[in-house]
């Protein structure tokens, strides 16, 4: 089930409404760190 551009815009708007534009960079950093940690732990045997 692919996610289209309209759905991405709606999700982004909801995230901005929930967290506010001031917390958005911190949230993005946290998500990026979590993704890196998850993918590095998935590569380990």
mmJSON file of the N, C-alpha and C atoms, coordinates in Angstrom:
{"data_MODEL":{"atom_site":{
"group_PDB":["ATOM","ATOM","ATOM","ATOM","ATOM","ATOM","ATOM","ATOM","ATOM","ATOM","ATOM","ATOM","ATOM","ATOM","ATOM","ATOM","ATOM","ATOM","ATOM","ATOM","ATOM","ATOM","ATOM","ATOM","ATOM","ATOM","ATOM","ATOM","ATOM","ATOM","ATOM","ATOM","ATOM","ATOM","ATOM","ATOM","ATOM","ATOM","ATOM","ATOM","ATOM","ATOM","ATOM","ATOM","ATOM","ATOM","ATOM","ATOM","ATOM","ATOM","ATOM","ATOM","ATOM","ATOM","ATOM","ATOM","ATOM","ATOM","ATOM","ATOM","ATOM","ATOM","ATOM","ATOM","ATOM","ATOM","ATOM","ATOM","ATOM","ATOM","ATOM","ATOM","ATOM","ATOM","ATOM","ATOM","ATOM","ATOM","ATOM","ATOM","ATOM","ATOM","ATOM","ATOM","ATOM","ATOM","ATOM","ATOM","ATOM","ATOM","ATOM","ATOM","ATOM","ATOM","ATOM","ATOM","ATOM","ATOM","ATOM","ATOM","ATOM","ATOM","ATOM","ATOM","ATOM","ATOM","ATOM","ATOM","ATOM","ATOM","ATOM","ATOM","ATOM","ATOM","ATOM","ATOM","ATOM","ATOM","ATOM","ATOM","ATOM","ATOM","ATOM","ATOM","ATOM","ATOM","ATOM","ATOM","ATOM","ATOM","ATOM","ATOM","ATOM","ATOM","ATOM"],
"id":[1,2,3,4,5,6,7,8,9,10,11,12,13,14,15,16,17,18,19,20,21,22,23,24,25,26,27,28,29,30,31,32,33,34,35,36,37,38,39,40,41,42,43,44,45,46,47,48,49,50,51,52,53,54,55,56,57,58,59,60,61,62,63,64,65,66,67,68,69,70,71,72,73,74,75,76,77,78,79,80,81,82,83,84,85,86,87,88,89,90,91,92,93,94,95,96,97,98,99,100,101,102,103,104,105,106,107,108,109,110,111,112,113,114,115,116,117,118,119,120,121,122,123,124,125,126,127,128,129,130,131,132,133,134,135],
"type_symbol":["N","C","C","N","C","C","N","C","C","N","C","C","N","C","C","N","C","C","N","C","C","N","C","C","N","C","C","N","C","C","N","C","C","N","C","C","N","C","C","N","C","C","N","C","C","N","C","C","N","C","C","N","C","C","N","C","C","N","C","C","N","C","C","N","C","C","N","C","C","N","C","C","N","C","C","N","C","C","N","C","C","N","C","C","N","C","C","N","C","C","N","C","C","N","C","C","N","C","C","N","C","C","N","C","C","N","C","C","N","C","C","N","C","C","N","C","C","N","C","C","N","C","C","N","C","C","N","C","C","N","C","C","N","C","C"],
"label_atom_id":["N","CA","C","N","CA","C","N","CA","C","N","CA","C","N","CA","C","N","CA","C","N","CA","C","N","CA","C","N","CA","C","N","CA","C","N","CA","C","N","CA","C","N","CA","C","N","CA","C","N","CA","C","N","CA","C","N","CA","C","N","CA","C","N","CA","C","N","CA","C","N","CA","C","N","CA","C","N","CA","C","N","CA","C","N","CA","C","N","CA","C","N","CA","C","N","CA","C","N","CA","C","N","CA","C","N","CA","C","N","CA","C","N","CA","C","N","CA","C","N","CA","C","N","CA","C","N","CA","C","N","CA","C","N","CA","C","N","CA","C","N","CA","C","N","CA","C","N","CA","C","N","CA","C","N","CA","C"],
"label_alt_id":[null,null,null,null,null,null,null,null,null,null,null,null,null,null,null,null,null,null,null,null,null,null,null,null,null,null,null,null,null,null,null,null,null,null,null,null,null,null,null,null,null,null,null,null,null,null,null,null,null,null,null,null,null,null,null,null,null,null,null,null,null,null,null,null,null,null,null,null,null,null,null,null,null,null,null,null,null,null,null,null,null,null,null,null,null,null,null,null,null,null,null,null,null,null,null,null,null,null,null,null,null,null,null,null,null,null,null,null,null,null,null,null,null,null,null,null,null,null,null,null,null,null,null,null,null,null,null,null,null,null,null,null,null,null,null],
"label_comp_id":["UNK","UNK","UNK","UNK","UNK","UNK","UNK","UNK","UNK","UNK","UNK","UNK","UNK","UNK","UNK","UNK","UNK","UNK","UNK","UNK","UNK","UNK","UNK","UNK","UNK","UNK","UNK","UNK","UNK","UNK","UNK","UNK","UNK","UNK","UNK","UNK","UNK","UNK","UNK","UNK","UNK","UNK","UNK","UNK","UNK","UNK","UNK","UNK","UNK","UNK","UNK","UNK","UNK","UNK","UNK","UNK","UNK","UNK","UNK","UNK","UNK","UNK","UNK","UNK","UNK","UNK","UNK","UNK","UNK","UNK","UNK","UNK","UNK","UNK","UNK","UNK","UNK","UNK","UNK","UNK","UNK","UNK","UNK","UNK","UNK","UNK","UNK","UNK","UNK","UNK","UNK","UNK","UNK","UNK","UNK","UNK","UNK","UNK","UNK","UNK","UNK","UNK","UNK","UNK","UNK","UNK","UNK","UNK","UNK","UNK","UNK","UNK","UNK","UNK","UNK","UNK","UNK","UNK","UNK","UNK","UNK","UNK","UNK","UNK","UNK","UNK","UNK","UNK","UNK","UNK","UNK","UNK","UNK","UNK","UNK"],
"label_asym_id":["A","A","A","A","A","A","A","A","A","A","A","A","A","A","A","A","A","A","A","A","A","A","A","A","A","A","A","A","A","A","A","A","A","A","A","A","A","A","A","A","A","A","A","A","A","A","A","A","A","A","A","A","A","A","A","A","A","A","A","A","A","A","A","A","A","A","A","A","A","A","A","A","A","A","A","A","A","A","A","A","A","A","A","A","A","A","A","A","A","A","A","A","A","A","A","A","A","A","A","A","A","A","A","A","A","A","A","A","A","A","A","A","A","A","A","A","A","A","A","A","A","A","A","A","A","A","A","A","A","A","A","A","A","A","A"],
"label_entity_id":["1","1","1","1","1","1","1","1","1","1","1","1","1","1","1","1","1","1","1","1","1","1","1","1","1","1","1","1","1","1","1","1","1","1","1","1","1","1","1","1","1","1","1","1","1","1","1","1","1","1","1","1","1","1","1","1","1","1","1","1","1","1","1","1","1","1","1","1","1","1","1","1","1","1","1","1","1","1","1","1","1","1","1","1","1","1","1","1","1","1","1","1","1","1","1","1","1","1","1","1","1","1","1","1","1","1","1","1","1","1","1","1","1","1","1","1","1","1","1","1","1","1","1","1","1","1","1","1","1","1","1","1","1","1","1"],
"label_seq_id":[1,1,1,2,2,2,3,3,3,4,4,4,5,5,5,6,6,6,7,7,7,8,8,8,9,9,9,10,10,10,11,11,11,12,12,12,13,13,13,14,14,14,15,15,15,16,16,16,17,17,17,18,18,18,19,19,19,20,20,20,21,21,21,22,22,22,23,23,23,24,24,24,25,25,25,26,26,26,27,27,27,28,28,28,29,29,29,30,30,30,31,31,31,32,32,32,33,33,33,34,34,34,35,35,35,36,36,36,37,37,37,38,38,38,39,39,39,40,40,40,41,41,41,42,42,42,43,43,43,44,44,44,45,45,45],
"pdbx_PDB_ins_code":[null,null,null,null,null,null,null,null,null,null,null,null,null,null,null,null,null,null,null,null,null,null,null,null,null,null,null,null,null,null,null,null,null,null,null,null,null,null,null,null,null,null,null,null,null,null,null,null,null,null,null,null,null,null,null,null,null,null,null,null,null,null,null,null,null,null,null,null,null,null,null,null,null,null,null,null,null,null,null,null,null,null,null,null,null,null,null,null,null,null,null,null,null,null,null,null,null,null,null,null,null,null,null,null,null,null,null,null,null,null,null,null,null,null,null,null,null,null,null,null,null,null,null,null,null,null,null,null,null,null,null,null,null,null,null],
"Cartn_x":[0.847,0.0,0.893,1.151,2.041,1.382,2.224,1.748,1.992,0.949,1.057,1.422,1.658,2.045,0.949,-0.298,-1.39,-1.412,-1.227,-1.205,-0.026,1.131,2.314,2.081,1.431,1.138,0.178,-0.82,-1.782,-1.096,-0.248,0.475,1.392,2.097,2.986,2.205,1.037,0.213,-0.248,-0.612,-1.038,0.119,1.312,2.491,2.803,2.72,2.98,1.946,0.692,-0.349,-0.149,0.274,0.446,1.676,2.793,4.051,4.467,3.903,4.295,5.566,5.754,6.898,8.208,8.161,9.406,10.018,9.199,9.709,9.992,9.642,9.784,11.228,12.213,13.598,14.09,13.747,14.15,13.49,12.241,11.532,12.162,12.515,13.14,14.49,15.264,16.551,16.35,15.38,15.111,14.69,13.861,13.415,14.597,15.459,16.637,17.58,17.808,18.678,18.08,16.785,16.127,16.228,16.068,16.185,17.591,18.601,19.99,20.284,19.83,20.068,19.366,18.156,17.406,18.069,18.493,19.109,20.482,21.221,22.527,22.354,21.342,21.117,20.552,19.863,19.338,20.466,21.542,22.672,23.554,23.556,24.394,23.852,24.757,24.293,23.674],
"Cartn_y":[-1.176,0.0,1.24,1.793,2.957,4.222,5.086,6.356,7.434,8.126,9.16,10.505,11.485,12.815,13.504,13.246,13.858,13.355,12.052,11.484,12.015,12.162,12.685,14.119,14.932,16.318,16.352,15.488,15.436,15.018,13.992,13.537,14.636,15.315,16.406,17.535,17.871,18.917,18.514,17.262,16.786,16.837,16.439,16.471,17.9,18.843,20.252,20.758,20.377,20.81,20.21,18.947,18.282,18.778,18.893,19.19,20.648,21.396,22.786,22.89,24.022,24.18,24.328,24.675,24.847,23.509,22.494,21.183,20.273,20.708,19.856,19.449,20.356,19.921,18.892,19.077,18.119,16.759,16.769,15.531,14.82,15.576,14.983,14.367,15.035,14.481,13.176,13.154,11.945,10.787,11.072,10.028,9.519,10.426,10.022,9.16,9.541,8.747,7.363,7.3,6.012,5.118,5.697,4.912,4.369,5.229,4.775,3.653,3.823,2.801,1.495,1.592,0.398,-0.326,0.411,-0.249,-0.809,-0.154,-0.698,-1.945,-1.984,-3.183,-4.321,-4.009,-5.046,-5.688,-4.944,-5.478,-6.383,-6.202,-7.015,-8.44,-9.426,-10.832,-11.223],
"Cartn_z":[0.0,0.0,0.0,-1.16,-1.245,-0.688,-0.173,0.374,-0.675,-1.048,-2.062,-1.47,-2.325,-1.853,-1.036,-1.367,-0.611,0.824,0.985,2.332,3.139,2.485,3.177,3.649,2.839,3.213,4.396,4.374,5.479,6.771,6.704,7.893,8.408,7.514,7.915,8.585,8.053,8.659,10.056,10.234,11.556,12.542,12.094,12.969,13.392,12.458,12.792,13.781,13.605,14.538,15.927,15.981,17.268,18.021,17.326,18.0,17.895,16.987,16.812,15.991,15.358,14.465,15.224,16.508,17.256,17.651,17.886,18.291,17.102,15.896,14.72,14.43,14.469,14.22,15.233,16.491,17.522,17.269,16.876,16.577,15.382,14.348,13.166,13.513,14.355,14.795,15.546,16.428,17.211,16.313,15.334,14.41,13.585,13.129,12.362,13.171,14.421,15.291,15.533,15.729,15.962,14.724,13.541,12.308,12.136,12.392,12.269,13.252,14.473,15.495,15.136,14.642,14.265,13.1,12.076,10.927,11.28,12.17,12.556,13.415,14.25,15.061,14.212,13.141,12.253,11.447,11.179,10.419,11.268,12.581,13.454,13.511,13.547,13.585,14.902],
"occupancy":[1.0,1.0,1.0,1.0,1.0,1.0,1.0,1.0,1.0,1.0,1.0,1.0,1.0,1.0,1.0,1.0,1.0,1.0,1.0,1.0,1.0,1.0,1.0,1.0,1.0,1.0,1.0,1.0,1.0,1.0,1.0,1.0,1.0,1.0,1.0,1.0,1.0,1.0,1.0,1.0,1.0,1.0,1.0,1.0,1.0,1.0,1.0,1.0,1.0,1.0,1.0,1.0,1.0,1.0,1.0,1.0,1.0,1.0,1.0,1.0,1.0,1.0,1.0,1.0,1.0,1.0,1.0,1.0,1.0,1.0,1.0,1.0,1.0,1.0,1.0,1.0,1.0,1.0,1.0,1.0,1.0,1.0,1.0,1.0,1.0,1.0,1.0,1.0,1.0,1.0,1.0,1.0,1.0,1.0,1.0,1.0,1.0,1.0,1.0,1.0,1.0,1.0,1.0,1.0,1.0,1.0,1.0,1.0,1.0,1.0,1.0,1.0,1.0,1.0,1.0,1.0,1.0,1.0,1.0,1.0,1.0,1.0,1.0,1.0,1.0,1.0,1.0,1.0,1.0,1.0,1.0,1.0,1.0,1.0,1.0],
"B_iso_or_equiv":[0.0,0.0,0.0,0.0,0.0,0.0,0.0,0.0,0.0,0.0,0.0,0.0,0.0,0.0,0.0,0.0,0.0,0.0,0.0,0.0,0.0,0.0,0.0,0.0,0.0,0.0,0.0,0.0,0.0,0.0,0.0,0.0,0.0,0.0,0.0,0.0,0.0,0.0,0.0,0.0,0.0,0.0,0.0,0.0,0.0,0.0,0.0,0.0,0.0,0.0,0.0,0.0,0.0,0.0,0.0,0.0,0.0,0.0,0.0,0.0,0.0,0.0,0.0,0.0,0.0,0.0,0.0,0.0,0.0,0.0,0.0,0.0,0.0,0.0,0.0,0.0,0.0,0.0,0.0,0.0,0.0,0.0,0.0,0.0,0.0,0.0,0.0,0.0,0.0,0.0,0.0,0.0,0.0,0.0,0.0,0.0,0.0,0.0,0.0,0.0,0.0,0.0,0.0,0.0,0.0,0.0,0.0,0.0,0.0,0.0,0.0,0.0,0.0,0.0,0.0,0.0,0.0,0.0,0.0,0.0,0.0,0.0,0.0,0.0,0.0,0.0,0.0,0.0,0.0,0.0,0.0,0.0,0.0,0.0,0.0],
"pdbx_formal_charge":[null,null,null,null,null,null,null,null,null,null,null,null,null,null,null,null,null,null,null,null,null,null,null,null,null,null,null,null,null,null,null,null,null,null,null,null,null,null,null,null,null,null,null,null,null,null,null,null,null,null,null,null,null,null,null,null,null,null,null,null,null,null,null,null,null,null,null,null,null,null,null,null,null,null,null,null,null,null,null,null,null,null,null,null,null,null,null,null,null,null,null,null,null,null,null,null,null,null,null,null,null,null,null,null,null,null,null,null,null,null,null,null,null,null,null,null,null,null,null,null,null,null,null,null,null,null,null,null,null,null,null,null,null,null,null],
"auth_seq_id":[1,1,1,2,2,2,3,3,3,4,4,4,5,5,5,6,6,6,7,7,7,8,8,8,9,9,9,10,10,10,11,11,11,12,12,12,13,13,13,14,14,14,15,15,15,16,16,16,17,17,17,18,18,18,19,19,19,20,20,20,21,21,21,22,22,22,23,23,23,24,24,24,25,25,25,26,26,26,27,27,27,28,28,28,29,29,29,30,30,30,31,31,31,32,32,32,33,33,33,34,34,34,35,35,35,36,36,36,37,37,37,38,38,38,39,39,39,40,40,40,41,41,41,42,42,42,43,43,43,44,44,44,45,45,45],
"auth_comp_id":["UNK","UNK","UNK","UNK","UNK","UNK","UNK","UNK","UNK","UNK","UNK","UNK","UNK","UNK","UNK","UNK","UNK","UNK","UNK","UNK","UNK","UNK","UNK","UNK","UNK","UNK","UNK","UNK","UNK","UNK","UNK","UNK","UNK","UNK","UNK","UNK","UNK","UNK","UNK","UNK","UNK","UNK","UNK","UNK","UNK","UNK","UNK","UNK","UNK","UNK","UNK","UNK","UNK","UNK","UNK","UNK","UNK","UNK","UNK","UNK","UNK","UNK","UNK","UNK","UNK","UNK","UNK","UNK","UNK","UNK","UNK","UNK","UNK","UNK","UNK","UNK","UNK","UNK","UNK","UNK","UNK","UNK","UNK","UNK","UNK","UNK","UNK","UNK","UNK","UNK","UNK","UNK","UNK","UNK","UNK","UNK","UNK","UNK","UNK","UNK","UNK","UNK","UNK","UNK","UNK","UNK","UNK","UNK","UNK","UNK","UNK","UNK","UNK","UNK","UNK","UNK","UNK","UNK","UNK","UNK","UNK","UNK","UNK","UNK","UNK","UNK","UNK","UNK","UNK","UNK","UNK","UNK","UNK","UNK","UNK"],
"auth_asym_id":["A","A","A","A","A","A","A","A","A","A","A","A","A","A","A","A","A","A","A","A","A","A","A","A","A","A","A","A","A","A","A","A","A","A","A","A","A","A","A","A","A","A","A","A","A","A","A","A","A","A","A","A","A","A","A","A","A","A","A","A","A","A","A","A","A","A","A","A","A","A","A","A","A","A","A","A","A","A","A","A","A","A","A","A","A","A","A","A","A","A","A","A","A","A","A","A","A","A","A","A","A","A","A","A","A","A","A","A","A","A","A","A","A","A","A","A","A","A","A","A","A","A","A","A","A","A","A","A","A","A","A","A","A","A","A"],
"auth_atom_id":["N","CA","C","N","CA","C","N","CA","C","N","CA","C","N","CA","C","N","CA","C","N","CA","C","N","CA","C","N","CA","C","N","CA","C","N","CA","C","N","CA","C","N","CA","C","N","CA","C","N","CA","C","N","CA","C","N","CA","C","N","CA","C","N","CA","C","N","CA","C","N","CA","C","N","CA","C","N","CA","C","N","CA","C","N","CA","C","N","CA","C","N","CA","C","N","CA","C","N","CA","C","N","CA","C","N","CA","C","N","CA","C","N","CA","C","N","CA","C","N","CA","C","N","CA","C","N","CA","C","N","CA","C","N","CA","C","N","CA","C","N","CA","C","N","CA","C","N","CA","C","N","CA","C","N","CA","C"],
"pdbx_PDB_model_num":[1,1,1,1,1,1,1,1,1,1,1,1,1,1,1,1,1,1,1,1,1,1,1,1,1,1,1,1,1,1,1,1,1,1,1,1,1,1,1,1,1,1,1,1,1,1,1,1,1,1,1,1,1,1,1,1,1,1,1,1,1,1,1,1,1,1,1,1,1,1,1,1,1,1,1,1,1,1,1,1,1,1,1,1,1,1,1,1,1,1,1,1,1,1,1,1,1,1,1,1,1,1,1,1,1,1,1,1,1,1,1,1,1,1,1,1,1,1,1,1,1,1,1,1,1,1,1,1,1,1,1,1,1,1,1]
}}}
